[in-house]
C-alpha cells in the first residue's frame, strides 16, 4: 500500500495503486484489476491533491468505474513552496491542460489497456481541476462525457467580473494578465468544442467561484450545442441554493451525498458501467 493511501477506506486501499503516467503522479483504482472497465479521469482543485475525497473513488469502483486521479502541476507529490498560490493558477492551468494527452496515452498503453477501456473515458474536476477539464474539451479529444463541480468555463467572468457585467462583491485576491486568461478561457474557444454529455454541479452561494460565472458559461455552451445541431439537454446543471460547505465551495457539505449520487448516476449512465 502506498503511504499516501493509508487513510483511505479499506475497500479502496485494496483496489488502489500508485503510478507514474509519464512523469505525472497518479492514483489508479479499479473494481477488480482483471476486466476492462470504463475510466474516469479526475482533476483536483487548487491546494489539494489526488488523494482528496477518497469516498468519490470508492463510489466509482463500486459502480463499476475505474478511476484515475492525478496531481496537478505544483500539487501533491509535485508540490514546491508556493507552487499552489493563487498567482500561479494560469501557469498551472496551462501546464495541466497540456498534460492530459500524456495521461490518456499512458492509460492506452499495453500496461493498462487490458483493464482500462479508454473507448469509454470521462473527464472531470473540481474548481481549478474543472477549469482544466473544460478547457481541454475545447480541443480534439476522446472523452465521452464530463462532470465538473464548483468551477467555471468563464474565466473572464471569474477574474474580471466588472468587465463582463457580473457582480464584483469579492474581488479576486491577485491580478492576472487578461490576454493569457483569454487563451485559457473555455468560453473563448467554444467553436471547437464537440458536444458531449456534460454535468455541472454548483452551489448558487459559492463565494470562491461564483455561480453567475458558471451560469453564463452554461448558457453559452447550450447555445453552441443548439447551433451545432446537438441537444442542449446533453448539458445537465444541478445546483443548490446553499450547501453549508466552507465558502459554499469546498465540497457540498450536507448536500455532499446528493452530489456524489448524482455524479455516479450520470457517469454510469454515460459510460455504461455495469
Residue pairs with C-beta under 8 A, 6 or more apart in sequence:
1 13
2 16
2 17
2 18
4 18
4 49
4 51
4 77
5 12
5 13
5 16
5 18
5 27
5 51
5 54
6 13
7 51
7 54
8 16
8 51
8 54
8 58
9 54
9 55
9 58
11 58
11 62
12 29
12 54
12 57
12 58
12 61
15 29
15 30
15 31
15 32
15 33
15 61
16 27
16 28
16 29
16 57
17 27
17 28
17 29
17 30
18 25
18 26
18 27
18 28
19 25
19 26
19 27
19 28
20 26
21 68
21 70
21 102
21 103
21 106
21 107
22 99
22 102
22 103
22 105
22 106
23 102
24 70
24 71
24 99
24 102
24 103
24 106
25 50
25 70
25 71
25 76
25 77
25 78
26 50
26 68
26 69
26 70
26 71
26 103
27 50
27 51
27 57
27 67
27 68
27 69
27 70
28 66
28 67
28 68
28 112
29 57
29 58
29 60
29 61
29 66
29 67
30 37
30 61
30 66
30 67
30 115
30 116
31 37
31 61
31 62
31 64
31 65
31 66
33 115
34 115
35 115
36 114
36 115
36 116
36 117
37 64
37 65
37 66
37 115
37 116
37 117
37 273
38 64
38 65
38 66
38 117
38 120
38 121
38 122
38 267
38 271
38 272
38 273
39 65
39 66
39 67
39 68
39 107
39 116
39 117
39 118
39 120
39 121
39 122
40 60
40 65
40 66
40 67
40 68
40 121
40 122
40 123
40 124
40 147
40 267
40 271
41 68
41 69
41 70
41 100
41 103
41 104
41 121
41 122
41 123
41 124
41 143
42 50
42 56
42 57
42 67
42 68
42 69
42 70
42 124
42 125
42 129
43 69
43 70
43 72
43 96
43 123
43 124
43 125
43 126
43 128
43 129
43 130
43 132
43 133
44 50
44 52
44 69
44 71
44 72
44 75
44 76
44 125
44 126
44 128
44 129
45 52
45 125
45 126
45 127
45 128
45 129
45 130
45 150
46 75
46 84
46 86
46 89
46 92
46 127
46 128
47 75
47 84
48 75
48 76
48 126
49 71
49 75
49 76
49 77
49 79
50 69
50 70
50 71
50 76
51 69
51 76
53 251
55 260
56 67
56 260
56 263
57 67
57 69
59 260
59 264
60 66
60 67
60 264
60 267
61 67
63 264
63 267
63 268
63 273
64 268
64 273
64 274
65 267
65 268
65 271
65 273
66 115
66 116
68 103
68 107
68 116
70 99
70 103
71 77
71 78
72 78
72 92
72 96
72 128
72 129
72 132
73 83
73 91
73 92
73 95
73 96
73 99
74 80
74 83
74 84
74 88
74 92
75 83
75 84
75 92
82 88
83 92
84 92
86 172
86 173
86 174
87 174
87 176
89 128
89 176
90 176
90 177
90 180
90 181
90 184
92 128
93 128
93 131
93 132
93 135
93 184
94 184
96 129
96 132
97 132
97 135
97 136
97 184
100 123
100 132
100 136
100 141
104 118
104 121
104 142
106 112
107 113
107 116
107 118
107 121
108 116
108 118
118 142
119 142
120 144
120 271
120 272
120 273
121 142
121 143
121 144
121 271
122 143
122 144
122 145
122 146
122 147
122 267
122 270
122 271
123 133
123 136
123 137
123 141
123 143
123 146
124 130
124 133
124 146
124 147
124 148
124 149
124 199
124 263
125 131
125 132
125 133
125 148
125 149
125 151
126 148
126 149
126 150
126 151
127 149
127 150
127 151
127 208
127 209
127 249
128 151
129 151
130 148
130 149
130 150
130 151
130 152
131 151
131 152
131 153
131 155
131 184
131 186
133 146
133 148
133 151
134 146
134 148
134 151
134 152
134 153
134 186
134 217
135 153
135 184
135 185
135 186
135 189
137 143
137 146
137 186
137 193
137 194
137 196
138 186
138 189
138 190
138 192
138 193
139 189
139 192
140 192
140 194
141 194
143 196
144 196
144 197
144 270
144 271
145 196
145 197
145 198
145 199
145 266
145 267
145 270
145 271
146 196
146 197
146 198
146 199
147 198
147 199
147 200
147 201
147 263
147 266
147 267
148 198
148 199
148 200
148 201
149 200
149 201
149 202
149 252
149 259
149 263
150 201
150 202
150 203
150 206
150 208
150 209
150 249
150 250
151 200
151 202
151 209
151 214
152 158
152 209
152 210
152 213
152 214
152 217
153 185
153 186
153 187
153 214
153 217
153 218
153 221
154 164
154 185
154 186
154 187
154 213
154 214
154 216
154 217
154 220
155 181
155 184
155 185
155 186
155 187
156 163
156 164
156 178
156 181
156 182
156 185
156 187
156 188
157 164
157 166
157 187
157 212
157 213
157 216
157 217
158 172
158 209
158 210
158 213
159 172
159 176
159 181
160 178
160 181
161 167
161 168
161 210
161 213
162 168
164 216
166 210
166 212
166 213
166 216
167 210
167 212
170 207
170 210
182 188
186 193
186 217
187 216
187 217
187 220
190 220
190 221
190 224
191 224
193 221
193 224
195 224
195 225
195 228
195 230
195 234
196 234
197 234
197 235
197 236
197 266
197 270
198 221
198 234
198 235
198 236
199 236
199 237
199 238
199 262
199 263
199 266
200 214
200 218
200 235
200 236
200 237
200 238
201 238
201 239
201 252
201 259
201 262
201 263
202 209
202 211
202 214
202 237
202 238
202 239
202 240
203 211
203 239
203 240
203 241
203 242
203 243
203 245
203 248
203 249
203 252
203 255
204 211
204 239
204 240
204 241
204 242
205 211
205 241
205 242
205 243
205 248
206 247
206 248
206 249
207 247
207 248
207 249
208 247
208 248
208 249
209 249
211 239
218 235
218 237
221 235
222 232
222 235
223 232
225 231
225 232
225 234
225 235
226 232
236 266
238 259
238 262
240 252
240 255
240 258
242 248
243 251
243 252
243 253
243 254
243 255
243 256
244 253
244 254
244 255
245 251
245 252
245 253
245 255
245 256
246 253
252 258
252 259
267 273
